[in-house]
Amino acid sequence: MSKYVSISVAAKTLGVSIQTLRRWDEEGTLVADRTPKNHRRYDLSKITPEQIHKPDSQLQRKTIAYARVSSHDQKEDLIRQQQVLEMYCANQGWTFELISDLGSGMNYRKKGLNKLLEAIMNDEIGRLVLTHKDRLLRFGAELVFALCEAKSVEIVILNKGENLSFEEELAQDVLEIITVFSARLYGSRSKKNQKLIQAVKDAL
């Protein structure tokens, strides 16, 4: 007797992302049945290993949990991020790799970020897990997300937070820029740098 399940249940059971099932449906690799309201439904008893065993299958691709903080003073926050990511991935039953960076969200040359991007380009990653969107990059995260979409990488953001106003986003961007360049001019631990950053925070 057949038992139809939703696309989310099928994805979890088969060990692939929802995006992958949608793509397979469109490609004809694994065509879903449809409800009267056009929702995808899957009969797991009729799915054969040959249908889901493809070279680019996410069964062979990794889940990456990525954490980042901007400075050494935020190491405790980095540890908290790592713990949250590890707990979430473990609760989902995912086998995962944790990548961490210590550096500005405007720095595109971070070792962990480059490792992540290389793995995405090489089709080694099937899922990317972040605590917040800006933990990836302060500017340019959308480009990485577009690359993930092109490579069928599922993106999981644990804390999407409230939508900020244009003024709030602009203030955060200005603070990030000044923080980076002030640290380069005066040194991240200098009193002059700390004084300037505090003045900017007060002004914003």
C-alpha positions in Angstrom: 0.0 0.0 0.0 1.4 3.3 -1.1 2.0 6.1 1.4 2.5 9.6 0.0 4.6 12.1 2.0 5.3 15.8 1.6 8.5 17.1 -0.2 10.0 18.1 3.2 9.6 14.5 4.6 10.8 13.0 1.4 13.9 15.2 1.4 14.8 14.3 5.0 14.2 10.6 4.3 16.3 10.5 1.1 19.0 12.8 2.6 18.8 15.5 0.0 17.6 19.1 0.1 14.1 20.3 -0.9 15.8 22.3 -3.7 17.3 19.1 -5.1 14.0 17.3 -5.2 12.4 20.3 -7.0 15.3 20.2 -9.5 15.0 16.5 -10.0 11.2 16.9 -10.6 11.8 19.6 -13.2 14.6 17.5 -14.9 12.5 14.3 -14.9 15.0 12.5 -12.7 12.5 11.9 -9.9 9.0 13.2 -10.9 6.6 13.9 -8.0 2.9 13.3 -8.0 0.7 16.3 -7.5 -2.2 17.1 -5.2 -5.3 19.0 -6.6 -3.6 22.1 -5.2 -0.4 21.3 -7.1 1.7 20.3 -4.1 4.4 17.7 -4.6 3.9 14.3 -3.0 6.2 11.3 -3.0 5.5 7.6 -2.7 8.8 6.4 -1.0 8.0 2.8 -1.6 8.3 3.3 -5.3 11.6 5.2 -5.3 14.5 3.1 -6.4 18.2 3.7 -5.6 18.9 4.3 -9.3 16.6 7.3 -9.4 18.5 9.2 -6.7 22.0 8.0 -7.2 23.5 10.7 -9.4 27.0 12.1 -9.5 25.8 15.5 -8.2 23.5 14.0 -5.6 23.6 15.7 -2.2 23.9 12.2 -0.8 27.6 12.7 -1.7 27.8 16.4 -0.6 28.6 17.9 2.7 26.8 20.0 5.2 28.9 23.0 6.2 28.3 25.1 9.3 30.0 28.5 9.1 30.8 30.8 12.0 32.6 34.2 12.0 33.4 37.1 14.3 35.3 40.3 13.4 37.9 40.5 16.1 39.8 38.6 18.8 37.7 40.4 21.4 34.7 38.4 20.1 36.1 35.0 20.6 33.4 34.1 23.2 30.8 35.0 20.6 32.5 32.7 18.1 32.4 29.8 20.6 28.6 30.5 21.1 28.0 30.5 17.4 29.9 27.2 17.0 27.9 25.6 19.8 24.6 26.7 18.4 25.5 25.4 14.9 26.8 22.1 16.3 23.6 21.6 18.4 21.3 22.4 15.5 23.0 20.2 13.0 23.2 17.3 15.4 19.5 17.7 16.2 18.7 17.5 12.5 20.8 14.3 12.3 23.2 15.9 9.8 26.8 14.9 9.4 28.6 18.2 9.1 31.8 20.1 9.0 32.4 23.3 11.0 34.3 26.1 9.4 35.2 29.2 11.4 36.8 32.6 10.6 38.1 35.4 12.6 38.1 38.6 10.5 36.0 41.4 9.2 32.9 40.8 7.2 34.5 43.0 4.5 37.5 40.7 4.2 37.1 38.4 1.2 40.5 36.7 1.8 39.7 34.8 5.0 41.0 31.3 5.0 37.7 29.7 6.0 35.6 31.7 3.5 37.9 30.8 0.7 37.7 27.1 1.7 33.9 27.4 1.7 33.7 29.1 -1.7 36.1 26.5 -3.3 34.0 23.7 -1.9 30.8 25.2 -3.3 32.4 25.7 -6.7 33.6 22.1 -6.7 30.1 20.8 -5.9 31.2 19.4 -2.6 28.6 21.1 -0.5 24.9 20.4 -0.4 23.9 22.5 2.6 25.2 25.7 4.2 24.2 26.6 7.8 24.6 30.0 9.3 23.5 31.6 12.6 22.9 35.0 10.9 23.2 36.2 7.3 25.9 38.7 8.1 28.1 36.0 9.6 29.0 35.1 6.0 29.9 38.6 4.7 28.9 42.1 5.5 28.8 43.1 1.8 28.4 40.6 -1.0 26.5 37.8 0.9 23.9 37.9 -1.8 26.5 36.9 -4.4 27.5 33.9 -2.4 23.8 33.0 -2.0 23.3 33.3 -5.8 26.2 30.9 -6.3 24.7 28.5 -3.8 21.4 28.6 -5.7 23.2 27.9 -9.0 25.0 25.0 -7.4 21.8 23.7 -5.7 23.2 24.3 -2.2 20.5 24.6 0.5 21.0 27.7 2.8 19.8 27.4 6.4 19.9 30.7 8.4 18.9 30.0 12.1 18.2 33.5 13.1 16.8 35.7 10.4 15.8 38.4 12.9 13.7 41.4 12.2 13.8 43.3 9.0 15.9 46.5 9.5 14.9 49.8 8.1 17.1 51.4 5.4 18.5 53.9 8.0 19.4 51.0 10.4 21.1 49.0 7.7 23.0 52.0 6.5 24.2 52.8 10.1 25.4 49.3 10.5 27.3 49.4 7.2 28.9 52.7 8.0 30.0 51.4 11.4 31.5 48.3 9.8 33.5 50.3 7.2 34.8 52.8 9.8 35.8 49.9 12.2 37.8 48.2 9.5 39.7 51.3 8.3 40.2 52.6 11.8 41.8 49.4 12.8 44.1 49.5 9.8 45.1 53.1 10.7 45.6 52.9 14.4 45.6 49.2 15.3 42.6 47.3 16.5 43.6 47.4 20.2 44.8 51.1 20.3 43.0 53.6 22.5 42.7 56.0 19.6 40.9 53.3 17.6 38.5 52.4 20.4 37.8 56.0 21.1 36.9 56.7 17.4 34.7 53.6 17.2 32.8 54.5 20.4 32.3 58.0 19.0 30.8 56.7 15.8 28.5 54.3 17.7 27.3 57.2 19.9 26.7 59.3 16.7 24.8 56.6 15.0 
